[in-house]
Amino acid sequence: MKSKIAVFPGSFDPITKGHENIIIRSLSLFDKVIVGVGVNIDKRYVFSVDQRKKWIDETFADYPQITSEFY
């Protein structure tokens, strides 16, 4: 059986409770969720991409089926 994988892209500058809610709820539909942290050289971010990814990883530390990646 194939795994169902979702990609949830965004800038997450910062990640919000709304993002968190949607991502956790998506686990009822998908086996794995990849949170794609966007990097756009034309956009000015408040927080660095490393900080944003760190927050995402900390937010979902109890959910091994949720991972984050840069894109």
C-alpha positions, 0 to 999 in steps of 0.5 A: 500500500502506498503512503499518502504524503501531503506537502504544506508550503508557506513562509511561516513567518512565524508559524501560527496556531492556525497553521498548527491546527490545519497541519495536525488535522491533516494527519487524519487524511495523510500518513506523512506531512511535509511542512515546506518552509519557503525562501523567497529572495524578493521577500523580507522576512521578520525571522530567519529561515533557520529560526522558522524551521526550528520553530516548526520542528519544535511545534511538531516534536511529538508528531514523527509523521510531520517533518519540515524542509526548505524549498 
